[in-house]
Amino acid sequence: GSLGLQSFPFQQVSGSTFRAALSSAYFFAAMTLIGLMAMYGVRKLSDGIQVYLKGMSNMMSVAVILILAWALSSVGKELGAAAYIAQQAQAGFPYWLVPAVAFLLAGIISFATGSSWG
């Protein structure tokens, strides 16, 4: 596009492209840090790589939880959960029960996924 209002900060970027760019940036930043630590004698190169791999293995559970949360969201959209909830609310659902029901649903989802991230 043209310069001005159509420049980078104002263009919409797809989520998958953004996640790929962010993952690449994290990886290259970590490799740069490991290299600098080895170069300045703070930590051996093999130790830096070992710490990086241990951290990555610890983050796998977080990644799995996020993937499952996205899958649960997609299933909810496909089943029309939002439309169903709106229909039930319009059918005379007591407004004062909304916070309690939201809390219970969040608790069930957290229990089912094993995390409050869900």
N, C-alpha and C positions, 0 to 999 in steps of 0.2 A: 504494500500500500504506500501511500504518500507519507511524507514526514509530517510532524505536527501531532494532532490528536490520534493518529493511527499508529503511533510508535509503540514499542514493546510493552510498556506497563499497561496499556489500555487494550491490548489484544487479548482475546479469550484463548486460554491454553487448555487443551484436554487434560483430564486427570491422569491418564496413563503416561502422557508425555511429561507432565510435571513430576510424577513419581519417579520416572526413569532418570530425569535430569537430577533430581534430588539425591537419588541413590548413587548415581555416578559421582556427584560432588562429594558426598560423604566418603565414598571409597577413595577417591583421589586425595582428599584432605587427610584421611587416615594414613595412606601410603606416604604422603609427604611428611607427616609428623613422625612416622616410624623411621623414615630415612634421615630426618634431621636429628632425631634422638641418637641414632647410630653414628652419624657424622660427628656430633659433639660429645660422644662418649657417655651420654646419659643412660643408655640402655643398649645392650647388644641387639643386632638386627634380628637374630633368631628369637630373643626374648620379646621384642616388640611384636613380631608376627604371632608368637604364641599367645600373647595377651589379646591381640586383635581377634584371633580365632576363638578364644574363650569367650570374649564379649559377644561375638557373632552367635555363638551357640546359645548364650543366655538370651539373646534377643529373638531366637526362633519361636519361643512360646508367644511372645508379643505379636510377631508376624502372623502366626497361625490364628490367634484370637482375632486380629483385625480382619483376616480373610474370612473367617467364619461369621464375623459381624456383618461384613459386606454381603456375604451369601444370605444371611438371615434377612437383611434389608431387601435384597432382590426377591426373595421368596415372598416377603410381605407385600411388595409391590405387585408381583404377579398374581397373588391371591386376592388383591384388592382390599387389603386390610384397612387402609385409610378410608376408603369409601364405605366399608362395613361399619367402622367405628363412627363415621359421620352420620350414617343412616340410623344407627342405634341412638346416637345423641339427639337426633331430630325426633325420634319416636317417643321422647319423653324421659330420657335418662336424667336423673337428678343431678344438677350441676354441682352440688356440694359433695358428690361422690367422686368427681373427676380426679382430685389429688390422690385419694386413697387407691383408686383403680390404677392410676398411672404408677404409683409406688409399688403396688402388687405386681403389675406386669413387668416393671423393671427388675424387681426381685426374682421373678420366675425366669426371665431371660438371663439374668446374671448367674443364677444357679445352673441353668441348663448349659450355658457356655463355659462356666467355671471362672468367669471374670466379670467385674463390673464395667469393663470396657464395652461389652456387648450392649 
